[in-house]
């Protein structure tokens, strides 16, 4: 199962070669619920459903940045393939009312997970992240219009911070 793990750039420091160790945490994927939501809107292309999960992971990356403002203020998603049994239903946080239909929970520590790729904001997006945290509507709009950049595992060390 391909999952999209919201992360911060500091977490890439734990990458060894093209693998990462993952602790139990929330991630996103094309769940049956998400597929059904898209099907109700006549969207049946699985790539579009996966992109929806990807966007939800990007939003969760913002929550990680807010919780640890000392990290670089750029959204990061780590795409990995894990066995279906490694994930289960997502657990909502104490202050969350609704979870995305794409949300899942990594159930146990996963060691040496092969990274498929990572997606990260371009460096200029940090200003939009700051503006979003300050409640500036134009920054929020700009941030959510931005596409995250794709990096192969061989390029992880070269990602600007």
N, C-alpha and C positions, 0 to 999 in steps of 0.2 A: 504494500500500500504506500503510495506517495503521500507524504505529509509535509506541511509547510510550517516550520517552527519559527515563531516570532523570536527575535533575539536582539542583542545590541552588538555593536562592533567590538566591544571588549571581549565578548564571548569567542570571537574568532581567534583570540590568543591561545585558546585551548585546543585548536585544531592541530592535529599531527598528520602531516602529509595531506591526505584527502579524507581523514576520518575525524569524528568528534564523539565525545561521550555525552550522552543526554540524560539528565535527571528527570524524574516525573514532573510534568508540566503540561500546560495547555498547548495544543497545536491545532492545525486546521487541515481538512481534507474534503474531498467530494463525498460527503456522507449521503446516505439514502435520503435523509431529510432535505439536504441541499439540492440533490438531484430532483426531488419531488417539487420543491419550490420553483426551480427553473422550469420544469416540465409544465407546471401550472401556468407559466408565462409563455408557453410554446417554445422554450429553448431546450433543445435536446442535444446540442453539441457538448460533449464531455469536456472539451478544452475550455469552453466558456464557464462551465460549472467549476472547473479547477481554478480558473482565474478568479472567480468569486471567492473561493477559499483562500487564494493567495492574497486578495485584497483584505480579507478579514484578518489574516496573519499580519499584514502591514499595520492595520489599526491596533492590534495587540502589541506590536513592537513599540508603538507610541506610549502605551501604558507602562512598558518596561523602562523606557527613557524617563517618563515622569516619576517613576519610583526610584530612579537612580540618576539624577541629573548630572553626575560627574562623567557619564559616558558620552561619547560623541553623539550629537543630536541628529542622527540619520537613521531612518528605518532600515531594518535588516530582516530578511527571511532566509532561513536555511532549508533547502529542499532535500529531503532524505527519503529513502525507501525502507520501510520497516515491515516486519511480519504483522498481519492483521491482528494477531493475538496481543501485540505490544501496546495497542491502544484500546480505550474504552470510552464510555460517555464522559463528556466534560463535566467538571465540577465547578459550579459558579462560585465566584469570590463573594465575600460578605457584603460588598457594596454594589454588586452587579444584579440588575433585575432580569435582563434577557441575555442569553448567549446566542451567538451566531449559530445558524443551523450547521455550519461547517466545523464547529468546535468539537475537539476530541481531547482526551487526556492520555498522555504517555504514562503507562501504568507502573513501570518499574525502570530502574536505571538500565540504560542501553550503552554498552561499551563498544567503541570502535565502529560506529555507524558510518558507512560510506556516504559522503556528501555528493549529491547529484549536481548541485550548483547553489549559488547564493545570489540573492537580489538585494541591492542596496541603493539608497538615494544617491544622487550626485551631490557633491559637496555643497553646492549652492542651496540645497533644500534645508540646510540647518537653520537658515533665517526664517523659512516658512514654519519649521517645527517650533521655533521660539515664538513666532507670531501666533501660532495656533494656541500655545500654552498661555499666551497673553489675551486670548479671546478675539483676535483680529480676524474678522470674517474673510478679508481678502487673502490672508495667509492660509486660512483653512481651505478656501477654494483652490488656491494655487497648489497647496500640498497634495490635495486629492486629485488634481489633474496631472500630477507628475507620475511618470512611469518609473519604476525602479529599474536600475541597470543590472544586467545579467553578467555574472562572473563564473567562469569555469573554476574547478578546484585548483588548477595550476596557477590561477591569478589571485587567489585569496590574499597572499602576502602583499600584493600590489594595490589592494583597495585603498584609496585615499581616506584618511581619517581626519 
